[in-house]
Amino acid sequence: ISFTGKYSTNGIHAKRGYNLAVKRINETGGVKVGGKAYKLKIIYYDDESTPLRTAQLAERLIKQDGIKFFLGPYSSATTKAIAPVTEKYKIPMVEAEGASRSLFTQGYKYIFAVLSTSEQYLASTIGLAAEIAKKNGKKPSSVRVAMAFENDPFSLDVRAGVMDDLKKYGMKAVIDDKLPRDLSDMAATLTKVKALKPDLLLISGHSKGAATAARQIKEMKIKVPMIAMTHCESAKVIKNFGASTNGFLCPTQWAETLSYSGKLFGSAADWNKLFKATYDGYKNVPYQSAQASAAVMVWKDAFERAQSFDTEKVRQALSETNMKTFYGDIKFSKAGNNIAKPMVLRQIQNGKLNVVAPLKWASHPVEWPRK
C-alpha cells in the first residue's frame, strides 16, 4: 500500500481503516474456525505509489513471507499491477481501494472488491445537471460541461461513465482536458473555464488533484454554477480551503448519515464515531477508511463460513458473500465487483458534507447555483 508518493494520503486513510477492523475483530473473539479462535495480523510494505513496486512486493509477500490472503493496495493503478500476481499464484484478494471497472473485465477469479466501480463516481452529477436544467425550463442537452481528468485507470474510467451519460442526455463537453502528470497545476484548464463559462465542471485526480483544484478554483476566483470532483474528503478541501468549497459536489462510496448497519460495528454513525475516537484530526472521515474496514470484515465472514484456511475453499466462500455491514450491503458478481451498494453524492453546504443524491438517500436538497 502507498505510504509515500502521490497516493500516500489515501494509503494512510486505508491503513487506518484496515487496522481499526483488525483491532475490533481481535478484541471481540477473533476468527473462529474449526473450534479455535484466530487473531488477524496485517503485514504492510510501502509501494511508494508505484505500480511496478506493488507487483514486486506482492511477489515477495507470497514467495518469501508465505502470505495466502491479500488486502488490496490503494488506487486502481496499483491494484491493476497486483491482480495478475495474486491470480497467477491463486491467492484470493479482497480489495477496497481499486474501483476501475477494467479490473473486472479480465476474467480474474481471485479478486473481490467491496466498493462500487469507478464509472459510477461522477455519472450521477450529469443526471442531477439534467434535472436542474429541466426545472429551469431548459433542455438537458443545453448543459455545457468542462472536464479535467488524471491520465490513470481510475480517472479514465470515471470519464467513461461521464461520457456515457453525456450521450444519454445529448450534452456537449466544451473542455475535455487531461491533468498534468504530477497533479500540481490545473491553471491551463481553469483559464479556459473562465473564458468558456461552462454550466458544470468535473474533476478527477485522487486526493492530490482535488487539493490542487480546490486551491486554484479559490485563487483564480472560478465561478461555475456546478462543480463536482472526486476525493473531496480525503483531500480535506473544506479544512484547507474553507468557504470557497461551498457547493462542491463530492461522490462518495459511503456516508456516516446512511442507514447502513451490521453486526461488528453497528451503524454507519457508530463506526464513524469509533474511527474519530481512535484517530485524531478527522472532521470528515474519508470513505477510503470505511471501505478498508469493510474488506477486513469480508475476510472474517469468509473464513468462518468456509471453516477452513484452504485458499480454494475460502475463495469459494468469498464468491458466495452476502453481508449487511455499516458500509452497506456486500455481494459479489461473478467478475468480483460489489453489486449490492450504490454511490451517493454529497454537497458541501456551509462547510458540511450533506447527501443530496440519489433522492432516496438525500438528507438535504441540492444548492444550485453555487454562490
C-alpha positions, -999 to 999 in steps of 0.1 A, spaced: 0 0 0 12 36 -6 27 54 25 48 76 3 43 91 -32 13 107 -47 -12 82 -33 2 83 3 -27 104 18 -52 77 9 -28 49 16 -27 61 52 -65 65 54 -69 29 41 -43 15 66 -62 31 95 -95 15 83 -78 -19 80 -62 -16 114 -95 -5 131 -113 -36 118 -84 -59 128 -84 -44 163 -122 -48 167 -123 -84 154 -94 -94 176 -110 -78 206 -143 -95 200 -131 -131 198 -111 -132 166 -119 -155 137 -135 -188 147 -125 -218 125 -127 -255 135 -135 -247 171 -104 -225 175 -102 -187 177 -75 -170 155 -62 -134 156 -58 -113 124 -25 -96 116 -16 -75 86 19 -73 70 24 -40 52 50 -28 27 52 7 12 48 5 -26 57 42 -29 27 48 -52 44 29 -80 26 0 -97 58 -18 -106 68 -18 -70 34 -30 -60 38 -61 -82 73 -68 -69 62 -65 -33 33 -89 -39 57 -115 -52 78 -110 -21 48 -114 2 38 -146 -15 72 -162 -21 92 -150 10 65 -142 36 42 -171 27 11 -149 26 -20 -167 13 -46 -139 18 -44 -103 5 -60 -70 12 -56 -46 -18 -33 -16 -22 -45 20 -27 -56 30 -62 -67 13 -94 -33 16 -109 -16 -3 -82 -45 -28 -79 -42 -35 -116 -5 -43 -110 -11 -67 -82 -41 -86 -96 -21 -106 -122 3 -117 -94 -24 -129 -70 -42 -145 -99 -10 -164 -110 -5 -178 -75 -42 -184 -69 -42 -161 -39 -76 -145 -30 -76 -108 -26 -104 -87 -10 -97 -51 -22 -112 -19 -11 -94 9 -30 -93 -1 -67 -125 10 -84 -116 8 -121 -141 -13 -139 -113 -27 -161 -103 -47 -131 -135 -68 -135 -133 -74 -173 -101 -96 -173 -118 -128 -161 -100 -128 -128 -112 -154 -103 -94 -143 -72 -102 -106 -69 -132 -94 -48 -139 -56 -44 -162 -41 -17 -165 -8 -35 -187 4 -64 -169 7 -97 -155 40 -109 -177 47 -139 -204 54 -113 -185 82 -95 -194 114 -114 -221 100 -137 -249 109 -112 -238 145 -115 -248 145 -151 -283 133 -141 -285 160 -115 -275 187 -140 -301 174 -164 -328 176 -137 -319 211 -128 -319 222 -164 -355 208 -168 -366 226 -136 -354 258 -151 -373 253 -184 -342 243 -204 -333 212 -223 -308 188 -207 -289 189 -240 -282 227 -234 -259 219 -204 -223 227 -213 -197 205 -195 -160 211 -188 -138 181 -176 -103 176 -163 -91 141 -155 -59 124 -144 -45 101 -170 -48 69 -148 -70 38 -149 -94 52 -122 -100 86 -136 -103 74 -172 -130 50 -161 -147 79 -142 -146 98 -175 -160 68 -195 -191 68 -171 -195 106 -177 -192 102 -215 -220 76 -215 -242 99 -195 -234 129 -217 -245 109 -247 -277 98 -230 -287 135 -225 -272 149 -257 -249 172 -237 -216 185 -250 -182 186 -234 -167 221 -242 -135 213 -224 -120 177 -221 -85 180 -206 -60 157 -190 -45 168 -157 -7 172 -157 12 141 -145 22 155 -111 -13 169 -105 1 201 -91 -12 227 -116 -45 229 -135 -44 267 -143 -44 260 -180 -78 242 -178 -92 268 -154 -82 297 -177 -104 280 -204 -132 276 -179 -131 314 -172 -133 321 -209 -160 295 -219 -182 297 -188 -195 261 -187 -225 251 -166 -207 222 -150 -171 215 -142 -159 179 -134 -125 170 -119 -110 136 -110 -74 132 -99 -74 114 -65 -65 135 -34 -37 155 -48 -58 165 -79 -87 175 -56 -64 197 -34 -49 214 -64 -83 220 -80 -98 234 -48 -68 257 -42 -67 271 -78 -105 275 -80 -102 297 -49 -71 316 -62 -85 322 -97 -120 330 -84 -136 305 -107 -174 309 -109 -192 278 -123 -229 271 -113 -220 234 -106 -186 218 -97 -181 182 -89 -148 164 -80 -137 131 -66 -118 127 -33 -131 159 -15 -130 143 19 -96 126 17 -80 158 3 -96 177 33 -108 205 9 -132 221 35 -105 223 62 -79 236 38 -99 260 15 -129 269 36 -160 287 22 -147 287 -13 -156 250 -15 -193 255 -7 -214 240 -34 -188 214 -45 -204 181 -52 -184 151 -40 -192 115 -49 -188 91 -21 -189 53 -16 -203 58 19 -215 84 43 -220 82 81 -256 95 77 -267 65 57 -289 39 74 -265 10 69 -256 -13 98 -241 -47 106 -230 -69 135 -194 -59 141 -196 -21 142 -233 -13 145 -244 16 123 -225 38 98 -227 65 125 -213 41 152 -183 32 130 -177 69 122 -177 78 159 -153 49 168 -129 59 140 -128 95 151 -122 84 187 -93 62 176 -75 86 152 -71 123 158 -76 151 132 -107 139 113 -136 163 108 -149 141 79 -138 105 78 -130 96 42 -149 67 27 -115 51 18 -111 42 56 -147 29 58 -143 5 28 -109 -7 42 -127 -18 74 -154 -35 53 -128 -55 34 -113 -70 66 -149 -79 78 -154 -98 45 -123 -119 53 -136 -128 88 -170 -137 73 -155 -159 45 -131 -178 69 -159 -186 92 -183 -197 65 -155 -218 49 -145 -232 83 -111 -236 66 -79 -217 57 -76 -236 24 -74 -209 -3 -98 -226 -27 -124 -232 0 -120 -196 11 -122 -183 -25 -155 -202 -29 -168 -187 4 -158 -152 -8 -178 -157 -41 -209 -165 -20 -206 -135 3 -239 -117 11 -234 -94 40 -250 -64 57 -224 -40 71 -221 -4 84 -206 3 49 -236 -11 30 -245 -44 15 -218 -66 1 -224 -92 -26 -200 -100 -55 -208 -105 -91 -190 -134 -110 -164 -108 -120 -158 -99 -83 -172 -64 -81 -198 -54 -54 -232 -53 -70 -252 -45 -38 -242 -9 -29 -249 24 -47 -227 55 -48 -241 87 -33 -234 123 -40 -227 148 -12 -226 186 -15 -205 209 7 -231 232 23 -219 257 49 -188 237 55 -206 204 59 -209 174 36 -246 166 31 -261 138 9 -281 153 -20 -285 124 -45 -299 99 -52 -331 113 -37 -338 81 -19 -307 87 3 -308 125 3 -306 143 37 -306 178 21 -318 194 -11 -291 204 -36 -280 240 -36 -278 255 -71 -262 276 -84 -230 277 -64 -228 311 -46 
